[in-house]
Amino acid sequence: MSTSSTDNSKTIGIVAYLTLIGWIIALVMNNNEKSEFGSFHIRQMLGIMILGLALYILNFMLAIAVGSVILSWTIQILMFVIWLLGFIGAVQGEKKPIPVLGEQFQQWFKGIG
């Protein structure tokens, strides 16, 4: 793989973690020039976004039922840490899956990226 191709893959990986719009941009960039590194991080971020949405909905329902602010903060901090682990992996040029669900994200979303 050439240097410019490696730099482009790393850019795709990093951009994928920058909000939903960044993820869409990374997906389009990766479709132009496929890279395994870019695809890996696109799948990781898709999984993180879906997990975040599911936890947000669960958190909302629990907040109504229980009224616990501590649980809400815990979930938000957990999601931030998961996102940060993925982002740091992309910045460092590593294909390191996030803990617990990272490998499943790669399997579930193997057709994406």
Buried (B, 14 or more C-beta within 10 A) or exposed (E): EEEEEEEBBBBBBBBBBEEEEBBEBBBEBBEEEEBEBBBBBBBBBBBBBBBBEEBBEEBEEBBEEEEEEEBBEEBBEEBEEBBEBBBEBBEEBEBBBBEEBBEEBBEBBEEEB
